[in-house]
């Protein structure tokens, strides 16, 4: 297994926030059924989705949890020349109240509008538990990858605290991150997620993942990375150890 391929696949999963979910059709046995779903990654680094109980893909998953999530780079002019990931998984509906609460807190940060229809309709959180991955990084760069996900040690109170602090007290730093990376700047950016390899910003209705200069395993390292980036005049390249 290529370590580089696994890292590239994970970064693609982090950078994108929607994919094509393929399930086994209950109404048309033997046929795959495709639908588009938004997702964010849970504390274990697995895609977390919120789906309606009356949706066709939900009925399919209830009968057969085997599924796949196809994720590709957004806005690509040539989709065959850029990265794409087929994430083979078994879907599991969250039943534990604590797990549902943690999922809701996380998911609503990424997709705040979902909180309204979640309350109005019968929606449930499902997690896609990884089985295997097929990553294509471009022409000829094709890999089967067994391990892609990386647990997020900050998920929960530590992440919430860092996000609230940055959004409340360091809006200028966040605006600087946007300026450095050339992201859309018509609307103010909000920090919505932090993981060991980077951070998620929400600008309007879109989500963007920005990589840290190097891997951060502690809140102190995250703080140091955020301070460094706030004073940088260009977005740094990754260090050799993290490339």
N, C-alpha and C positions, 0 to 999 in steps of 0.2 A: 504494500500500500504506500502511495506517495504521501509523505507528510505535507508537502507543498500543496498537493491537490486537495487534501482534507481541509487545509487552512483556507484555500481559495473558495472551496465549496461553502465553508462556514461563513466567510465574509459575504458571499453572494446571498446567503440566507439572511444575514443581518441587514444588508443594504436594501433588500427588497421587502415589501410588506404585504404582498398579495401574490397568489399563485393559482394555478389550475388544479383543482382537487378532482382526482379520478376515483370513482367508487364502482362497485359491482352492482349493476342495475337489478333492482328487485322486480320492477315491472316488466323488464325485458331481459330475462336471464341469459347470461352469456355475453352480454354487451357491456362495455365500459360506459360510464356516465360521467361527463365532465361538467364542472361548475367552477366559478371563480369565487375565491374567499380571501378576505384580508386576514392577516395573522401577525402576531408578535411572538417573541420567544419567551418561554417561561423560565423559572429559576434553574431548570436543568438544561436550558438551551434548546428545548423542543418547540416546534410550532404550536401555538395556542390559538384555537379558533372559537368563534361564537356563532352557533348556527340554530336556525329555527326548528322546532320539533315537527312542523308540518312540511319542511323542505324535503325534496326528493332525495338529496344526498344523505340526509339524516336517516330516513327510512332505510336507505341502502346500507349505511354503516351499522345500524341496529341489527340487520340481518347478517352482514359480513363486515367486520371491522378492518379488513385488509384494504389498503388504499395507497395512493401516491399523490404527492404534491409536486407539480412542475413549476419551478421558479426560474425566470430568465431576467436578464438585464433590461430594465425599462428604457424605452426610447432608442433602442438599437436600430441602426439603419440596415444592418445585415445580421439577422438573428443567428445565422449559422457561424458567424465569425466571433461571437462573444460567448461569455459563460452562460451555462444553464445547468440546472440541477434537478434530477428526478429523485425525490425523497420518498423511498418506500417505507411504509409505516403500518402500524396497527393503531386505529383510533380508539380512544378510551374516553368515555363521558365522565366528567368530574362529579362525584357524588358527595364527598366529604365536605362539610360546611366550611371548615378552615381552608381547604384547598380552593373552594369556590370563591371565598372572600379574597384570598391572595390573588387568584386569577383575575377577579373583577377589578381590584385595585390597579393591577398592572395593565390590563387590557384597556381600561377607560382612560389611562394616561395617553396611550397611543391613539385610541379612537374614541374621543369624548362623546361624539354624536351617538355612538352605539348604546350609551347608557339610557337614552330615551326610549328607543324601540325595544331594548331588553326589558324595560319595566312594563311596556305596553303589550308585549307579545310573549309567547312561550319560547324563550331561547335558552340554550344550555352551552356551557363551556366544554370543549373537547380538546384533548391533547393528542398530538400525533407522535406515538412512541416509535423511534427509529428502528428499522430492520437492516436496511442497506441503502446505499446511495450510488447513483450513476452521475458523475460529474464530467461535463465536457467544457473545457476551457477555451475552445476554438478549434480550428481545423487540426485534426490529428492528436489533440490533447484530450484523450478519453480515458476515464478511470472508473473502476468500481472501488468505492470507498466504504469501509465498514463503520468507521468511527468519525463522525463530523461534529457532533454536539459538544459543547463545552459549558459546564455548569457556571452559573453566575454567582460568585460569592457575595455580591452586594445586594442581591434580590431581597426585598423586604425593607426593614426600617433604615438600614444604612443607605440604600439607594434613594429612598424617599427623602431622607434628610439632606443628602447631597443635592438632589434635584431642587428641593424647595429653597435651599440656601442659594444656589446659583440663579434661579429664576427671580428670587426676591432681591438679592443684593448685588448680582453681577450681570445685569442685562447688557452692559457695555461689552463685557468679555464675550458673551454669547454672540452679540452683533459682530464682534471682531472675527469670531470663528466663521460666521457666514461670509464676511467680506473676504477672508483668506481663501476660502474654498469656492467662491463664485456662485454660491447658492442663490436662489431667488430671495430678494430682500424687500419686496413690496409690503410684506407684513412682518411684524416682530416674530422672532424665533423663540420657541420655548424648549428647554431641555426636558425630555420625557423618559430617557432611559440611559443607564450606564452599565457597561459590562467590562470585563477585563481588557478587551481589545479596542474599545471605542465608546462613542456616545451617540444617542439618537436625538435629533432635533426635529421638532414639528414646526413647519412653516405653512400657515393656512391649513389646507387639507392634506398636505404632503409630508411624508417622513423621510429623513435623510440620516444615514449613518456615517459618522466621521471617525476614522481610525486614530488611536493614540500613537505617539511616536514609538512606544514600546509597550509590552505587556504590563498591566497593572494588577497586582494581586492583593493590594491593601488599599483602604480609603486614603491613607497618606500618599501612596503612589499616584492615585487618581488626582488628588489635590495638586500634587507637584506637576502632573501632566497638564492640568487645566490652567495653572498659573503660567507655566512655560508657554503654552499656546496663546494665552492672552497677550503675551509680549512678543510673540514671533512676528516676523515680517513676511513669512511665507509658511505654508503648511509643510512640516518636515517630512522627509522620506523616512521610511522605517529603518531601524537599525538592522544590520546583517543578521543578528540573532533572531529577529522577528520577521524577517522577509520570507 
